[in-house]
Amino acid sequence: MRGKKALAMALVLGLATACGGGDGEVTAKKTEPAPPAVTIAPADGNARARPDQGVVVKASGGTLGAVAVTLKGKPVPGALTSDKTTWRSSWTLQPGGSYRVQATATSPEGKTTTATSAFRTSTAVAATRINNVVPSAGETVGTGMPIFIQFTKDVPEQAKPLIEKSIELSSTKPTVGSWRWLDKGHSFNGLPSLVFRPKKPWEPNQEVSLKVHYAGLRIGDDVFGAKDVSRRFKIGDSHVVTINAKTHKLVVKKNGETVRSWGVSLGSGGDVWSDGVDHLLTTSGLHLTMDRSRMERMVSPGKKKGDPGYYDEQVPWATRISNSGEYIHQNTSDPSCLGNRNCSHGCVRSPADDAKWFYHWSYRGDIVNITGTARKLDWWNGWGYWEVPFAKWSNTSDTEPVTTTPLKS
């Protein structure tokens, strides 16, 4: 019996020792914090990434720090969200471009993860391209000057708002304006165009910069804009010309001060076509100076040699103000008309010295306000866009009116 009691006692003591603390305690192993995860789209190795979707970098379990995206070694602009968990490229990508991405994220515990991606974008470029931008690079223009982005083909409707939103427009002095799409029938040169017109004339003596981030925009089904287009130009002094058909006088002002005036002769009228328009009358309204010609050939529209009213003339020092054949030019006919009677075929005839002076002095986009005739300037005739109230002009845009951003030096 003693042996059984001793064994039982030993078992009790052994259990007590195993359940107690002290040197025999067993402690659970601590779990190491996980590093953050970083995902990059487009993924590494993608050979036909969609340029319209840009680059997106995301972090989970941490925040993004350094994000570097490059094309041919040059940085691609982008921005972090406020919580620093997502980075997006600012604009679409260049078709056929080879991009490299490197991003680092850090967890709250200080763990870091670095991820990389190298990919190439689709080479499917749309046939619709930007043909030209007006004004020309470095050109000095008048305070009424519009900006034209001209295309080789009609732009699909779904692409129009994308193009408007892709435009960066900056100027030295903040300017409010709006874009408007013009079809071939209303375009001054027959090309589909997107036109910017300020709400008020540009403030004089400043610079304007335009960049269209056209590369990578989805223009059609799986085809993308070919390349970005940039333009920088200047707004010169304020040039405003007023012409009165009743007083036969032209007055030129520079920055609000009269610098020159002379007697003129406008359209005589008397040639009404089947459209009900008297095509020998000068149009009244806010014109803009356009191109110019040292010697312009002028032929009577809609007539052939021998018809009443037919003419074929070479006219010097011609500054165009509309698409219906109106110019400010040197008088080549009866000089007694100047300042006294309207004898022209619709142009603004001027003395030789004054026409030559204006030809050299004016910018494209100077405002020419003609009053006193019975024929109104159509808004689509030349650059007659100031004939449209701004509310109506901006109402046709796919986006709200814009204010230019401060111009970077």
C-alpha positions, 0 to 999 in steps of 0.5 A, spaced: 500 500 500 505 504 501 508 503 494 501 505 491 500 511 495 507 514 493 506 513 486 500 517 487 503 523 490 508 523 485 503 524 480 500 530 483 506 533 484 508 532 477 502 535 475 502 541 479 509 543 477 507 542 469 501 547 470 505 552 474 510 558 472 517 559 473 522 556 469 518 552 465 513 557 462 511 556 454 510 563 450 507 564 444 511 566 438 510 574 435 508 575 428 512 579 424 508 585 420 507 584 413 510 588 408 506 593 404 503 590 397 505 594 391 501 593 384 502 597 377 498 597 371 500 596 366 503 590 368 511 588 367 511 585 360 505 588 357 507 589 350 500 592 347 498 596 353 492 601 352 495 608 352 488 612 354 488 608 361 495 611 363 499 608 369 496 607 375 500 605 381 497 602 388 499 600 395 495 596 400 498 596 407 502 602 407 503 608 403 507 610 396 513 614 397 517 615 391 514 613 384 518 614 378 515 613 371 519 614 365 519 614 357 526 614 354 529 617 360 524 623 361 519 623 367 512 622 366 508 627 370 503 624 375 500 625 382 498 622 388 492 621 391 491 625 398 491 618 402 498 617 398 495 610 396 494 611 389 499 614 383 496 616 377 499 619 370 497 626 369 495 624 361 495 619 357 501 615 354 505 615 347 502 610 343 508 605 341 512 608 347 516 603 352 515 605 359 519 604 365 516 604 372 519 604 379 515 605 386 516 604 393 511 603 399 512 603 406 508 600 412 506 603 418 511 599 421 517 601 417 517 595 412 518 597 405 516 594 398 519 596 391 516 594 385 517 595 378 514 594 371 517 595 364 511 595 358 510 598 351 503 601 349 499 599 343 502 602 336 495 603 333 494 610 331 488 614 329 488 617 322 485 623 325 491 627 327 492 635 329 494 638 322 496 645 325 495 650 330 494 657 329 497 662 331 504 660 329 509 659 333 512 665 336 507 670 332 505 676 335 497 677 334 492 682 336 487 682 342 481 679 338 485 673 336 482 666 336 486 659 337 485 654 332 487 647 333 486 644 326 485 636 324 486 632 318 479 629 318 472 630 322 473 628 329 468 623 332 463 625 337 466 621 343 473 624 342 471 631 342 470 632 350 476 628 351 480 632 347 478 639 350 480 636 357 487 634 354 488 641 353 493 646 357 492 653 356 496 658 360 497 665 359 501 671 363 494 674 365 488 670 367 483 669 361 476 666 361 474 663 354 471 657 351 472 652 346 467 651 340 468 645 334 467 648 327 465 643 321 468 644 314 462 648 312 464 653 318 471 653 318 475 658 315 480 654 311 476 647 310 479 643 316 475 641 322 477 645 327 477 646 335 477 654 336 478 658 343 475 665 343 476 669 350 470 672 353 473 679 352 479 681 348 485 678 351 489 683 355 495 686 351 502 685 351 502 678 354 504 671 352 500 665 351 502 657 351 498 651 349 499 644 349 494 639 347 496 632 350 493 628 344 498 622 344 494 616 347 487 619 347 482 614 344 479 617 338 476 611 335 475 604 336 482 602 339 486 607 335 489 613 339 492 620 338 499 620 335 502 625 338 502 631 343 502 638 340 505 645 343 504 652 341 507 659 344 505 666 342 504 673 344 499 678 344 501 685 342 498 692 343 491 693 343 489 695 335 482 697 334 480 699 328 473 703 327 470 704 320 463 708 319 460 707 312 456 713 313 462 718 314 466 714 310 472 714 315 477 709 318 480 710 325 486 706 328 487 706 335 493 703 339 492 701 346 486 706 346 489 712 343 488 714 336 494 714 332 492 714 325 485 716 321 483 716 313 478 717 308 475 710 305 470 708 300 466 701 302 461 697 298 457 701 293 451 695 293 446 694 288 448 686 286 443 682 290 443 674 288 438 669 289 440 668 296 437 675 297 444 678 299 447 684 296 454 682 295 457 689 293 455 691 300 461 691 306 459 687 312 457 690 318 460 687 325 466 685 329 471 683 324 478 680 325 484 682 321 486 675 317 492 674 312 495 679 308 497 680 301 502 685 297 498 684 291 492 680 291 488 678 285 481 680 286 475 677 281 468 678 281 465 672 284 459 668 280 461 672 274 464 671 268 468 675 263 463 680 259 458 679 265 455 686 267 459 688 273 465 683 272 472 685 274 479 682 275 484 686 278 491 686 282 490 690 288 496 692 292 497 692 300 491 688 301 489 686 309 483 680 309 478 681 314 473 676 312 472 670 307 467 673 303 472 677 299 473 683 304 480 687 305 482 693 307 487 695 301 490 701 296 485 704 292 486 703 285 480 707 282 476 714 283 480 717 288 474 722 289 470 716 292 475 716 298 472 719 304 466 721 300 462 716 297 462 708 297 464 706 290 468 699 292 466 692 290 465 691 298 472 692 300 475 698 304 479 702 299 484 706 302 489 711 300 496 708 298 500 710 304 495 708 309 493 702 306 501 700 306 502 703 313 496 698 315 499 692 312 505 693 315 503 695 322 497 690 324 497 684 327 493 678 325 487 678 330 486 685 330 479 688 331 476 691 325 469 694 327 465 696 321 458 700 322 453 703 317 451 698 312 445 694 311 449 687 310 451 683 317 457 679 318 455 672 319 459 669 325 462 664 320 465 669 315 472 669 316 473 670 324 467 673 325 466 669 332 465 676 336 459 676 333 456 671 337 454 672 344 459 669 349 454 665 353 451 662 346 459 661 344 460 657 350 454 653 350 456 649 344 462 646 348 463 639 351 466 642 357 465 648 361 468 655 360 476 655 362 480 660 365 487 660 363 492 657 368 499 662 370 504 661 364 510 658 367 517 661 365 
